[in-house]
Amino acid sequence: MKIYHGTMSPQRERFANSETSTSKLLLSLYRHLLNTPQDDLDLSSGILPENEINYAVDRVVQKFNQAKEIERWKNDSKLDEDPRTSTSIITNFIGNNIKYEDIEFRSIIGKGAFGEVYIAKYLGSIIAVKKLHIQRVSKKMLRKFNEEVTVLSALNHPDIVKFIGACVVSPNLCICMEYLKMSLHEALHMQEVGFSESQKFSMICHVALGLEYLHSQDVAHCDIKSQNVMIDFDVISMDDSLTAKLTDFGLSMMKNNSESISSSSEFRGHIGTPRYSAPEVLRGEMLNIPAWMAADVYSLSLVVFEIVCGEEPFDTLSVYQLRKEVGEKCLTPQVSEDLHVETWLQQLLCSCWSRDPLQRPSAAGINASLAGKRNIYCQN
């Protein structure tokens, strides 16, 4: 398949008329490649900026690369089930240094500001590896990287993706992690998985517990979004057995309480994603770790909104509009009355969206609110 840019074609008009967000474009691209991969696709000028179109195209191609890699892995292992990171690698972690040459890199399955994410093979097991883009590393940066790897290696909780180790010799700096097959964003907006109410509630609880754990370790996540929630379940059987874990925490995110970093500094490209960012982050305020934790709570509540409502928050707003409407005017998402969301949950979300970060609940407070609850939607 070839993808073209140019004047708007009838096919592109069909996409433009029906698609108003990157997530919806992702779904259309995914369906097109799944059902008619032999056909060319014209994505010439339309309602989305070119960088968002490029992101959507890259993401769908990466997903198909991942699917091919999984099939290859299953054929090589003579197993019908999808591969998982070996339990022994996860439970018998004894150090944080991994030799670069011991990793067999496979396909790229993700890209970010810091580098590419690969499916890889290590000690005979499938893992995910984030290879950093940094080409020239000063001694200070390398020392900082090693310090943060040490912190990552100490984190251990069932609701965060397990850190396996790292390559710490410049220029091949890599983070090796437990492999999980799908992000929440992909499940909702590409696969259109029909999660049950109990599964949705389970995901909310898993992610909230993962965040509470990180905060208890003085680690602020700083980039909570549905793309950074990994889930593991059988799409075919769709039973209630579901794991949801936070990923992509750490690396320049761990600061002690005396340090402040600007959300609009040169780190801004990595710290936070505008659509999921708290108003104070969008305004570029200087934030210390407690303040970043309050921003995490705001971002977590947007992921909860996405799980409950099935749509991305502020999915039609540009970065400029986000800064103006959310950052300055504190616009909040609207929960549709048609969904009949439980009053207690709507109140919890509103408290997390408070303009004053000090008025937001902590991650522990969110979990206290979830305790004893079961329903997301009002029962008839």
C-alpha positions in Angstrom: 0.0 0.0 0.0 1.1 3.5 -0.8 0.1 6.6 1.1 -0.1 9.9 -0.8 -0.2 13.6 0.1 -1.6 16.2 -2.4 -4.9 17.6 -3.4 -8.0 16.2 -1.7 -9.4 13.1 -3.4 -12.9 11.7 -3.1 -11.5 9.0 -0.8 -9.8 11.7 1.4 -13.1 13.6 1.5 -14.7 10.5 2.8 -12.1 10.4 5.6 -12.3 14.1 6.3 -16.1 14.1 6.5 -16.2 11.3 9.0 -13.0 11.9 11.0 -12.6 14.7 13.5 -9.7 13.5 15.6 -6.5 11.6 15.5 -8.0 8.6 17.3 -10.7 8.3 14.7 -8.2 8.6 11.9 -6.3 5.8 13.5 -9.4 3.6 13.5 -10.1 4.4 9.8 -6.5 3.7 8.8 -6.4 0.5 10.8 -9.6 -0.8 9.2 -8.4 0.2 5.8 -5.1 -1.7 6.2 -6.9 -4.7 7.8 -9.6 -5.0 5.1 -8.0 -3.7 1.9 -4.2 -3.6 2.4 -3.7 -3.8 -1.4 -5.4 -0.5 -2.0 -3.5 2.8 -2.0 -4.6 5.5 0.4 -4.7 9.2 -0.2 -4.3 11.3 2.9 -3.9 14.7 1.3 -4.8 17.9 3.0 -7.8 17.7 5.3 -8.9 18.7 8.8 -5.9 17.3 10.7 -2.4 18.8 10.6 0.2 16.8 8.8 2.1 15.8 12.0 -1.0 14.2 13.4 -1.6 12.3 10.1 2.0 11.2 10.1 1.6 10.0 13.7 -1.5 8.0 12.8 0.1 6.4 9.8 3.2 5.5 11.8 1.2 4.1 14.6 -0.9 1.8 12.4 2.2 0.6 10.5 3.9 -0.1 13.9 0.8 -2.1 15.0 1.0 -4.2 11.9 4.7 -4.8 12.4 3.9 -5.9 15.9 1.3 -8.3 14.7 3.7 -9.8 12.2 6.4 -10.1 14.9 4.0 -11.9 17.2 3.0 -14.4 14.5 6.7 -15.0 13.8 7.3 -15.6 17.5 4.4 -18.0 17.8 5.6 -19.9 14.7 9.1 -20.2 16.1 8.0 -21.3 19.5 5.3 -23.7 18.1 2.8 -22.2 20.5 -0.7 -20.9 19.8 -0.9 -18.3 22.5 0.6 -14.8 22.4 4.1 -14.6 23.9 4.6 -13.1 27.3 7.7 -12.0 29.1 9.1 -14.9 31.0 8.1 -15.0 34.7 11.6 -16.0 35.6 13.0 -12.8 34.1 10.5 -10.7 36.0 10.7 -12.4 39.3 14.4 -13.3 39.4 15.6 -9.7 38.7 19.1 -9.5 40.2 20.6 -6.3 38.6 20.1 -3.4 36.4 22.8 -3.8 33.7 22.1 -5.6 30.5 24.7 -6.0 27.7 23.5 -4.4 24.5 24.8 -7.3 22.4 22.6 -9.7 24.5 19.5 -8.1 23.1 18.0 -9.3 19.8 16.1 -6.3 18.4 13.0 -7.1 16.3 10.4 -4.6 15.0 9.7 -1.0 16.1 6.3 -0.9 17.8 6.4 2.6 19.1 8.0 6.0 18.9 8.3 8.9 21.3 10.3 12.0 22.1 13.0 9.9 23.8 13.4 7.2 21.2 11.9 4.0 19.7 10.3 1.1 21.4 11.1 -2.4 20.0 9.9 -5.9 20.4 13.1 -7.7 21.4 14.4 -11.1 22.6 16.4 -11.4 25.7 17.4 -14.7 27.4 14.9 -16.4 25.1 12.0 -14.3 26.2 10.0 -11.5 24.6 10.6 -8.0 26.1 10.0 -4.4 25.2 13.0 -2.2 24.8 13.0 1.6 24.6 16.2 2.7 22.8 17.0 6.4 23.6 17.7 8.9 20.9 20.6 10.5 22.7 23.7 10.5 20.6 26.2 12.5 22.6 26.1 11.8 26.3 28.0 13.8 28.8 29.4 12.3 31.9 26.8 14.2 33.9 24.0 12.8 31.8 25.3 9.3 32.0 25.6 9.5 35.7 22.0 10.8 35.9 20.8 8.0 33.7 22.5 5.4 35.9 20.9 7.0 39.0 17.5 6.9 37.5 18.0 3.3 36.4 18.8 2.4 40.0 15.5 4.0 41.1 13.6 2.2 38.4 15.1 -1.1 39.4 13.7 -0.7 42.9 10.1 -0.2 41.8 7.9 -3.3 42.1 4.2 -3.3 42.0 1.6 -5.4 40.0 0.1 -2.3 38.5 3.2 -0.8 36.9 5.1 -2.4 34.0 8.1 -4.3 35.3 11.5 -2.8 34.7 13.9 -5.6 33.7 17.2 -3.8 33.2 19.1 -1.3 31.1 22.0 -0.9 28.8 24.0 1.9 30.4 27.0 2.2 28.0 26.9 5.2 25.7 25.7 5.6 23.0 23.5 2.5 23.2 21.3 3.6 26.2 18.2 1.3 26.5 15.5 0.6 29.0 14.3 -3.0 29.0 10.7 -3.7 30.2 8.1 -6.3 30.6 6.2 -6.8 27.3 2.4 -6.2 27.2 0.5 -6.6 24.0 -1.7 -3.5 23.8 -2.2 0.0 25.1 -5.5 1.2 26.4 -5.6 3.8 23.7 -5.2 1.1 21.0 -7.9 -1.1 22.6 -10.4 1.8 22.7 -9.6 3.6 19.5 -8.1 1.0 17.1 -9.4 -2.3 18.1 -12.7 -0.9 19.5 -12.7 -3.5 22.3 -16.1 -3.7 24.0 -15.1 -3.7 27.6 -17.7 -4.7 30.1 -18.5 -2.4 33.0 -16.6 -4.6 35.4 -13.5 -4.6 33.2 -13.7 -0.8 32.9 -13.9 -0.5 36.7 -11.0 -3.0 37.1 -8.8 -0.9 34.8 -9.6 2.3 36.7 -8.7 0.6 40.0 -5.4 -0.9 38.5 -4.2 2.4 37.2 -5.1 4.3 40.3 -3.3 1.8 42.5 -0.3 2.0 40.2 -0.2 5.7 40.5 -0.6 5.6 44.3 2.4 3.3 44.5 4.6 5.5 42.3 3.7 8.5 44.4 4.5 6.6 47.6 8.0 6.1 46.2 8.3 9.9 45.5 8.1 9.3 41.8 5.8 11.5 39.7 4.8 10.0 36.4 4.4 13.3 34.5 2.9 11.8 31.3 -0.2 9.8 32.2 -2.4 9.1 29.1 -4.2 6.1 27.6 -1.1 5.3 25.5 0.9 4.8 28.7 -1.6 2.3 30.2 -0.8 -1.2 29.0 -3.4 -3.9 29.2 -3.1 -7.6 28.8 -6.1 -9.8 28.1 -7.5 -12.2 25.5 -9.5 -10.2 23.0 -11.2 -13.3 21.7 -12.4 -14.7 25.0 -13.1 -11.3 26.6 -13.5 -12.8 30.1 -13.1 -10.5 33.1 -9.4 -11.4 33.5 -7.6 -8.2 32.7 -4.4 -6.5 33.7 -3.8 -2.8 33.4 -0.4 -1.3 34.2 1.2 2.1 34.0 4.3 2.5 31.9 6.7 5.2 30.7 7.4 6.6 34.1 10.9 7.7 35.1 13.8 9.1 33.1 14.1 12.7 34.1 10.9 12.5 36.0 12.3 11.7 39.4 13.3 14.7 41.3 13.6 15.3 45.0 11.1 17.6 46.8 13.5 20.6 46.6 13.7 20.6 42.9 11.4 22.4 40.5 11.2 21.9 36.7 9.3 24.0 34.3 6.6 22.3 32.3 7.5 24.6 29.4 11.2 24.1 29.5 13.3 22.2 27.0 12.0 19.0 28.7 8.4 20.0 27.7 8.5 17.8 24.7 8.7 14.8 27.0 7.1 15.9 30.2 3.4 15.6 29.6 1.1 15.3 26.6 -1.0 18.5 26.0 -4.3 16.7 25.7 -3.9 15.0 29.1 -2.0 17.9 30.8 -3.3 19.8 33.8 -4.0 23.5 33.4 -0.9 24.5 35.4 1.2 22.3 33.1 -0.3 23.9 30.0 0.5 27.3 31.5 4.1 26.4 31.8 4.3 26.8 35.6 7.3 25.7 37.6 6.4 22.5 39.4 8.1 20.5 42.1 7.4 16.9 42.7 4.3 17.4 44.9 2.9 19.7 42.3 3.6 17.2 39.5 1.8 14.6 41.6 -1.3 16.8 41.6 -0.9 17.2 37.9 -0.7 13.4 37.6 -4.1 13.1 39.4 -5.6 15.5 36.8 -4.2 13.4 34.0 -5.4 10.2 35.6 -8.9 11.5 35.8 -8.8 12.2 32.0 -7.9 8.6 31.4 -10.8 7.6 33.7 -13.1 9.8 31.6 -11.8 8.1 28.5 -12.5 4.6 29.9 -16.0 5.6 31.0 -17.0 7.7 28.0 -15.0 5.9 25.3 -13.6 9.1 23.8 -10.4 11.0 24.1 -10.6 14.2 26.2 -10.4 17.4 24.2 -9.8 15.4 21.0 -10.7 18.2 18.6 -8.6 21.0 20.3 -5.2 22.1 18.9 -2.3 22.7 21.3 -2.9 26.4 21.1 -6.6 25.9 21.9 -5.7 23.5 24.8 -3.4 26.2 26.3 -6.1 28.8 26.0 -9.3 26.9 26.8 -7.9 24.4 29.4 -4.8 26.1 30.6 -6.3 29.6 31.0 -10.0 29.1 31.2 -9.9 25.6 32.8 -12.3 24.0 30.4 -13.2 20.5 31.6 -14.6 17.5 29.6 -18.4 16.9 29.6 -19.8 13.6 30.7 -22.8 12.8 28.5 -26.0 12.5 30.4 -27.0 9.7 28.1 -24.3 7.5 29.7 -26.0 7.8 33.1 -22.7 7.8 35.0 -22.9 7.3 38.7 -23.1 10.6 40.7 -20.2 9.6 43.0 -17.9 9.1 40.0 -18.9 12.3 38.3 -18.2 14.1 41.6 -14.8 12.4 41.9 -13.9 13.5 38.3 -14.9 17.0 39.0 -12.7 17.1 42.2 -9.8 15.9 40.1 -10.4 18.7 37.6 -10.2 21.4 40.2 -8.3 24.5 39.0 -6.6 24.6 42.4 -4.2 21.6 42.5 -4.4 21.6 46.3 -8.1 20.9 46.1 -7.6 17.7 44.0 -7.6 14.4 45.8 -4.3 12.5 46.1 -3.9 9.1 44.3 -4.5 7.5 47.7 -7.7 9.6 48.0 -8.9 8.4 44.7 -8.4 4.8 45.7 -10.3 5.5 49.0 -13.2 6.8 46.9 -13.1 3.6 44.7 -13.1 1.3 47.6 -16.4 -0.6 48.1 -17.7 0.6 44.7 -18.6 -1.6 41.8 -20.7 0.3 39.3 -19.8 3.0 36.9 -23.2 3.5 35.4 -26.5 3.9 37.1 -28.5 0.6 37.3 -32.0 0.6 35.9 
